[in-house]
Amino acid sequence: MASSGVATARSGERRARRLAVVVAVSLAAVLACVAVRPIGRFAGERPFAGAVARGVLVVAVPSRPAPTLTVGRVDRTVRAPDGYAAALAEDIGRRAGLPVRLLLADGDAARAAVGTGDADMAIAGLSFAPDASVAFAPTAYTSGRGMALVLRHGVVQDWRDLTGHPICASRGSPFADHTARRFGASVQAFDRPLDALLAFQAGDCAALIDDEYVIRKLLKQPDWTYYRSLPGFVPARPAFIASAGGDAVSADFIERVVQGWQRQRWLRTVREDEATRLAFEMFNAENDLYCH
């Protein structure tokens, strides 16, 4: 009876060892699959197939005047990419492993460029409106808060005082339209953010609406001590990145990138950089160091 018990125990030990080996092998296989599987719903598929074949990612972005002095006058016909959109495009290209070529196109023209295949992607302040030719990543790339700057002892002392008055803002501002609708103001949109600042300082508008980082940097400059910000903030109007319709792989890739921007607060860094650049341009303009 004792020998029978020992045999039974040894048989149980062998089964336990075999089970442990099977579990270990299975776990190793699962871990190997997880290690090599790309993040996202489309494992193994690379985004922007057309751009990969072309060798460059074409991104439609808004343009701004880039004035240059020619024969004693400022030439405003020279255009340059919008700095914020260009920074986003370059980062997506870097993450996709592709060089980027910027296509200057605003609004509907940028959307049309994606629909016809002239651009792989558009970052142009577009609303979420997918169709058969254009897809959208569902997370907005616009972020942050807007502020209003007013003359310290002017007619506007509160947001309600904006009713019936013009407000200065750059064209495509994610903050201006919401402010105008809410408080019954009108928007004077300028092709360059710098032009909006100059017009406001010249008295063309009752308030300047811009990113809070811009307003805060302006208020640190000596020439802006006669102005103050209104209390409170304006939310950014959502805008979305467009890609080719039917290309779920690229739309999913863009969505994950935008979500990563938000988690890492990278968009805030880009906005701060743009605000620093604009404040420097305004300083130069006020001291006649910039051709405007």
SULCORGI-V516108 format. One record per helix or strand of 3 or more residues. SS is the DSSP state (hx for helix, st for strand). FROM is the first residue (numbers start at 0). TO is the last residue. If there is no record, write none. Layout:
# SULCORGI-V516108
((SS;FROM;TO) (SS;FROM;TO))
This chain:
# SULCORGI-V516108
((hx;1;35) (hx;48;53) (st;56;60) (st;62;64) (st;67;69) (st;72;74) (st;78;80) (hx;82;95) (st;99;103) (hx;106;115) (st;120;125) (st;133;135) (st;144;150) (hx;158;161) (st;165;169) (hx;175;182) (st;185;189) (hx;192;200) (st;206;210) (hx;211;218) (hx;221;223) (st;226;228) (st;239;243) (hx;247;263) (hx;265;285))
